[in-house]
Amino acid sequence: MLKTVSEALILAESELKDAFPEAKREGLYILGYALGWPITKLIAYPDYTLTEAEYSFFTSVLQRRKVGEPFAYIKKSKSFWDLELELDASVLIPRPETELLIETILSIDLSENAKLLDLGTGSGAIAISLAAHQPDWTISATDMSERALGVAKKNADNYQLQNIHFQLGNWYEGIVDKFDVIVSNPPYISPDSEYLKLGDVRFEPITALVSAKNGLADLEHIILNAPKHIKLDGYLLVEHGYDQSERVKELFSQAGFTDIQTLQDIQGLDRVTFGRYPSL
Ligand SMILES: C[S@@+](CC[C@H](N)C(=O)[O-])C[C@H]1O[C@@H](n2cnc3c(N)ncnc32)[C@H](O)[C@@H]1O
């Protein structure tokens, strides 16, 4: 039987209440997405009756969300920095805390034609934000996932960016250039972490999330091998877990970096460490 907006919202809330503490708000997002309406319009037109096609699409989205599928994968897009990125389940959903990497890089006094390397680009969130902001920078973006690179290339095309080069490979594999900045948000979750059983994460690619050695194996590889690929006076910035900053700083120091600093995310948690490769 067809339903009005207000009946559809009641249905959504009752279907979602066991899985989501904010079931009412989730219902608004889902119905808004299904109808292509802003939430204000849902509130303004509670008596609108959904067509058969609208109701059927709404219930299919509701069922996907009920089993926990992330809204970003259902919508196939996510806002990041000042962009709207296309996504599929082959890439990590870009997180707001990763914007700290962008903010920090944009605050460094780099040359107009700087060269940057984004390791593990996923949807392209970091590379594309930087390339869009600084059209004269040249950015190399790598990933070991061919599907992820496909998503990243699509996003770069959507923003008509010509200054990113995509490369398939295992971290520095095939990288011959030297860079002013190397940046990475690598997998850094321990394989036995309880976090992997919660929320959106359950649907994300495990290869984007998990790293051996308590989550530190990829960070270790990226940091210790950075000096071979970084220009003197260049910067390395990595995102990491809130409890990994001490070990990450030791690795930066072991690799020969100076001016090592850890920055906190919007929740006040250690999230980004960066350092400078010393000039002679
Ligand atoms: C945490 S995700 C970050 C994605 C994106 N940079 C972001 O911040 O939203 C890590 C990315 O690293 C990639 N990755 C994992 N292991 C890799 C490896 N050995 N070599 C290259 N990329 C790798 C994954 O495919 C994934 O896209």
The ligand as an SDF file (V2000), in Angstrom:
LIG
                    3D

 27 29  0  0  0  0  0  0  0  0999 V2000
   42.9050    3.7730    4.9460 C   0  0  0  0  0  0  0  0  0  0  0  0
   42.7090    3.6380    3.2030 S   0  0  0  0  0  0  0  0  0  0  0  0
   42.9340    5.3440    2.7580 C   0  0  0  0  0  0  0  0  0  0  0  0
   42.2340    5.7390    1.4930 C   0  0  0  0  0  0  0  0  0  0  0  0
   42.2900    7.2500    1.2050 C   0  0  0  0  0  0  0  0  0  0  0  0
   43.6530    7.7040    1.0810 N   0  0  0  0  0  0  0  0  0  0  0  0
   41.5920    8.0340    2.3020 C   0  0  0  0  0  0  0  0  0  0  0  0
   42.2800    8.6680    3.1010 O   0  0  0  0  0  0  0  0  0  0  0  0
   40.3420    8.0280    2.3660 O   0  0  0  0  0  0  0  0  0  0  0  0
   44.2160    2.8690    2.7550 C   0  0  0  0  0  0  0  0  0  0  0  0
   44.4340    2.6450    1.2760 C   0  0  0  0  0  0  0  0  0  0  0  0
   45.7160    2.0100    1.1240 O   0  0  0  0  0  0  0  0  0  0  0  0
   45.6240    1.0090    0.1290 C   0  0  0  0  0  0  0  0  0  0  0  0
   46.6660    0.0130    0.3980 N   0  0  0  0  0  0  0  0  0  0  0  0
   46.6730   -0.9600    1.3300 C   0  0  0  0  0  0  0  0  0  0  0  0
   47.8130   -1.6650    1.2700 N   0  0  0  0  0  0  0  0  0  0  0  0
   48.5570   -1.1320    0.2600 C   0  0  0  0  0  0  0  0  0  0  0  0
   49.8220   -1.4280   -0.3080 C   0  0  0  0  0  0  0  0  0  0  0  0
   50.5630   -2.4350    0.1680 N   0  0  0  0  0  0  0  0  0  0  0  0
   50.2730   -0.6740   -1.3290 N   0  0  0  0  0  0  0  0  0  0  0  0
   49.5150    0.3550   -1.8180 C   0  0  0  0  0  0  0  0  0  0  0  0
   48.2830    0.6890   -1.3380 N   0  0  0  0  0  0  0  0  0  0  0  0
   47.8180   -0.0480   -0.3090 C   0  0  0  0  0  0  0  0  0  0  0  0
   44.2190    0.4570    0.2480 C   0  0  0  0  0  0  0  0  0  0  0  0
   43.8010   -0.1780   -0.9590 O   0  0  0  0  0  0  0  0  0  0  0  0
   43.4350    1.7250    0.6000 C   0  0  0  0  0  0  0  0  0  0  0  0
   42.9210    2.3400   -0.5600 O   0  0  0  0  0  0  0  0  0  0  0  0
  1  2  1  0
  2  3  1  0
  2 10  1  0
  3  4  1  0
  4  5  1  0
  5  6  1  0
  5  7  1  0
  7  8  2  0
  7  9  1  0
 10 11  1  0
 11 12  1  0
 11 26  1  0
 12 13  1  0
 13 14  1  0
 13 24  1  0
 14 15  1  0
 14 23  1  0
 15 16  2  0
 16 17  1  0
 17 18  1  0
 17 23  2  0
 18 19  1  0
 18 20  2  0
 20 21  1  0
 21 22  2  0
 22 23  1  0
 24 25  1  0
 24 26  1  0
 26 27  1  0
M  CHG  2   2   1   9  -1
M  END
$$$$
